[in-house]
Amino acid sequence: MNKKSVFLGIESSCDETAAAIVARDADGRGEILADVVLSQLEEHAAFGGVVPEIAARAHVEAMDRLIAEALERSGLSLCELDGVAATIGPGLIGGLIVGAMSGKAMAYAANKPFYGVNHLEGHALTARLTNGVKFPFLMLLVSGGHTQIVLVKGVGQYERWGTTIDDALGEAFDKTAKLLGLGYPGGPQVEAAAKTGDPKRIALPRPMKGEARLDFSFSGLKTAVRQAAQNLAPLSEQDVADLCAAFQLAVAETLQDRVGRSLARFKAEGLSAEDRPALVVAGGVAANSAIRAVLTSLCDGQGFAFVAPPFRLCTDNAVMIAWAGLERAAAGFPANGFDMPVRSRWPLDAKAAALIGSGRKGAKA
């Protein structure tokens, strides 16, 4: 691509329906022309988690309207776009079908190239749009469905260094919140309660801390919270605050250990010529202030730049999908055929060994 290119991006892998229009010039600079996201929190709150059938129906009802709104905000028509990108995995199969079919239909109708995007690649490349991060860099992805440490060597070049062998961190936050009678989504609720809690009152484990392998495990930590809550029952408001504070501290110190070892490996292998290579943090859990503080301090101590895109671009959004499509096109990747299927499981690093048997999320990641 020798000129500025503009893509429509579509995201529907979980419980956000999103459409965006993003431009990229030949020098790699990007511009967000429109960004529309419709959350389904109210539809799923009563269930304490995402219900796939409800999510898929909500995507169907909203998708056309959101695409039209994104085009209107950008001031562009469909025919003025250079391509369409849609998430085709990993995620909830019903939602993925809605987004992929919408994207393919728009591309076919306007005779534009279609790019099927890995949702995780969208997260990985967002910091290049927002902060101009150069390859290679490390990414910590912490969301409701994924917890991974990935070496990002280039577009389409990913090496997974660590993943969860059971629950993703965002899932652990949600389940802890539900256990303690807090609302959904759990991350903001636990963080709010933790502000008035004593993180030292209740001892909780730091899973995998000290191990040479860079994987994560949060199932045991979640179990420890449940056992502590049972021992304290009936729970007072202060008990809940203390449990949340202890849980949040355990998570932060676990991440500090896992990420710290990853930064040390990155330096030892001499992977970057940058004076301050980047650690990019993405995913909804990246909004947690305690986790950000620990990771920022860790990066400062080891000579890394801590990079976290704006919160709205850390959670699921279509900007990152449009940008990933633009990056793939600029790197010379061919467009995908309209027969390209969606994939509920799609590892970013195709060569990474699947952790089947170690945990459901590990197998997915």
URJOQUI-V154597 format. One record per backbone hydrogen bond with DSSP energy under -0.5 kcal/mol. NH is the residue of the N-H (numbers start at 1). CO is the residue of the C=O. Records with the same first field share a line. If there is no record, write none. Layout:
# URJOQUI-V154597
NH: CO + CO
This chain:
# URJOQUI-V154597
5: 24
7: 22
8: 83
9: 20
10: 85
11: 18
17: 38
18: 11 + 16
19: 36
20: 9
21: 34
22: 7
23: 31
24: 5
25: 29
28: 25
31: 23
33: 21 + 31
34: 21
36: 19
38: 17
39: 37
40: 15
43: 40
44: 40
45: 41
46: 42
47: 44
48: 44 + 45
49: 44
52: 50
55: 51
56: 52
57: 53
58: 54
59: 55
60: 56
61: 57
62: 58
63: 59
66: 62
67: 63
68: 64
69: 65
70: 66
71: 67
72: 68
73: 69
74: 70
75: 71
76: 71
80: 77
81: 78
82: 6
83: 6
84: 113
85: 8
86: 115
87: 10
88: 117
89: 117
90: 343
91: 344
92: 13
96: 92
97: 93
98: 94
99: 95
100: 96
101: 97
102: 98
103: 99
104: 100
105: 101
106: 102
107: 103
108: 104
109: 105
110: 106
111: 107 + 108
112: 107
113: 82
114: 336
115: 84
116: 114
117: 86 + 115
119: 89 + 117
121: 118
122: 118
123: 119
124: 120
125: 121
126: 122 + 123
128: 125
129: 125 + 126
130: 126
131: 127
133: 127
136: 152
137: 152
138: 278
139: 150
140: 280
141: 139 + 148
142: 140 + 282
143: 146
148: 141
149: 162
150: 139
151: 159
152: 137 + 150
153: 151 + 157
154: 157
157: 154
158: 156
159: 151
161: 149 + 159
162: 149
164: 147
165: 216
170: 143
171: 143
172: 168
173: 169
174: 170
175: 171
176: 172
177: 173
178: 174
179: 175
180: 176
181: 178
182: 177
189: 185
190: 186
191: 187
192: 188
193: 189
194: 190
195: 191 + 192
196: 193
197: 194
199: 197
201: 198
203: 201
207: 205
209: 206
211: 208
214: 161
216: 163
222: 218
223: 219
224: 220
225: 221
226: 222
227: 223
228: 224
229: 225
230: 226
231: 227
232: 228
233: 229
240: 236
241: 237
242: 238
243: 239
244: 240
245: 241
246: 242
247: 243
248: 244
249: 245
250: 246
251: 247
252: 248
253: 249
254: 250
255: 251
256: 252
257: 253
258: 254
259: 255
260: 256
261: 257
262: 258
263: 259
264: 260
265: 261
266: 262
267: 263
268: 264
269: 265
270: 267
271: 266
277: 274
279: 305
280: 138 + 278
281: 307
282: 140
283: 314
285: 142
286: 142 + 283
287: 284
288: 285
292: 288
293: 289
294: 290
295: 291
296: 292
297: 293
298: 294
299: 295
300: 296
301: 297
302: 298
303: 299 + 300
304: 299
305: 277
306: 304
307: 279 + 305
309: 281
313: 310
314: 310 + 311
315: 311
322: 318
323: 319
324: 320
325: 321
326: 322
327: 323
328: 324
329: 325
330: 326
331: 327
332: 329
333: 328
336: 114
340: 337
343: 88
350: 348
352: 349
355: 362
358: 355
359: 355
361: 166
363: 359
364: 360
365: 361
